[in-house]
Amino acid sequence: MDIDNAEIGRTRRLTRWGGPVDAASGLRPRRGSGARAGAAMIGGNEISLPSRWRRSSDPEHGVLVTARSPQTGASGVLPLIRLEIEPVHSTLQQWREDDLGATATRRTAFELHDKDDDELHGWEVAYRRFGFRRGDDELVCEQWAWLVDGVGFTLTCTVGRADYPDYCDLFEAVADTFEPG
C-alpha cells in the first residue's frame, strides 16, 4: 500500500495552507485571526466543519467532535474527521512520536507517508500522514496535533486511500480553521 507524493499530486506542507477550497465543502479559507464563516465553538475551541456532515461528541472519552460525511467515497469508505483532547505530560514531539508508535502497533500494514513539525497561525503543530488497512479497506489518515499548556489536541481525518485526492484539500482546510481555546 504505497502512497507517494506523485500519486497524491503534491507534497503536503503546512506552509501551503490557506488556498481556495471546493465550494461544495462548505468551508472558506482562513481570514486572518478573526472569526471565520462557518466556524463553531467546540469545547471552547474554534473549528469549521463541513456543514452537511453528521456530528457527534463524547467528551467523557476525550472526543470533542466527530464529523462523518453523508456519503461514502468511491472506495466505499465513509470519510471521517475527529477532534480529540487529552492531558499531555511531555513535549509535542515526544507525545506525537509515542502516539504514532502506539498507532503503528494497532494498525495492519501501517506505513508513515509524511511527517512535519511546523507552525500554523502562531501555534506549534505536528503533522503526520499515514496509511493502514482495516479489513479489506486501505485507509489514509492525516493528523495535526497541537499542545497548549499541557492539553493535547489531535485532529484526525480518515478516508479511503483511493478517495484521498478528493478529500485532502478539505481536510487541510478544516485543520487550517482550528483555533485551540
C-alpha positions, -999 to 999 in steps of 0.1 A, spaced: 0 0 0 25 26 -11 14 62 -13 39 87 -26 36 123 -33 35 119 -70 4 97 -67 -12 121 -43 -4 150 -66 18 172 -44 39 174 -13 18 185 16 34 211 37 19 233 64 33 264 47 10 259 17 -22 261 37 -48 288 31 -56 282 -6 -92 281 -20 -114 252 -10 -141 235 -31 -174 254 -27 -192 221 -21 -173 216 12 -190 245 29 -156 258 42 -139 290 34 -102 298 37 -89 313 69 -94 350 70 -67 364 93 -71 358 130 -107 368 134 -139 348 132 -143 326 101 -175 318 82 -190 285 93 -168 283 125 -182 267 156 -171 266 191 -165 230 203 -154 227 239 -140 262 239 -121 256 207 -129 270 173 -131 248 142 -150 248 109 -165 215 97 -184 206 65 -220 217 71 -237 186 59 -215 161 78 -232 144 108 -217 154 141 -214 137 174 -192 140 205 -181 120 235 -163 145 258 -162 119 286 -138 99 264 -119 129 250 -137 133 217 -147 169 212 -163 163 179 -166 136 152 -179 146 118 -190 119 93 -195 125 56 -231 119 45 -219 96 18 -191 71 12 -163 79 -13 -157 58 -44 -137 34 -23 -168 26 -2 -152 42 29 -171 69 49 -147 99 53 -144 109 90 -130 139 109 -123 137 146 -110 162 171 -98 147 204 -83 162 236 -61 147 263 -37 157 290 0 156 279 30 155 302 57 157 276 68 178 246 47 179 214 73 159 195 76 132 222 38 129 226 33 125 188 62 100 185 47 79 213 12 81 198 25 72 164 44 42 177 12 30 195 -9 36 164 16 16 143 13 -14 166 -25 -14 164 -29 -10 127 -24 -36 99 1 -27 72 9 7 89 31 30 68 42 65 76 39 87 45 48 122 57 59 139 89 63 176 95 67 197 126 60 234 119 39 264 130 4 272 120 -11 306 128 13 311 157 8 276 172 34 248 170 18 219 152 29 183 144 16 169 111 15 132 102 1 113 73 -1 75 73 -18 46 57 -30 13 70 -55 -15 63 -88 -22 81 -103 -54 68 -103 -50 30 -102 -12 32 -70 7 26 -71 39 45 -52 72 48 -51 94 79 -39 129 82 -32 141 117 -25 175 131 -16 179 168 -13 209 190 -1 211 226 -13 241 247 -5 243 284 -4 206 289 -35 199 268 -31 180 236 -55 184 207 -54 159 178 -73 164 146 -75 131 126 -90 129 92 -95 95 77 -106 84 42 -102 55 18 -69 55 0 -85 59 -34 -105 89 -22 -77 107 -6 -70 131 -36 -107 141 -34 -106 150 3 -71 162 11 -78 199 4 -110 197 26 -90 181 55 -63 207 52 -89 235 52 -105 221 84 -71 219 101 -65 255 90 -96 267 109 -87 250 142 -81 275 170 -72 260 204 -91 277 232 
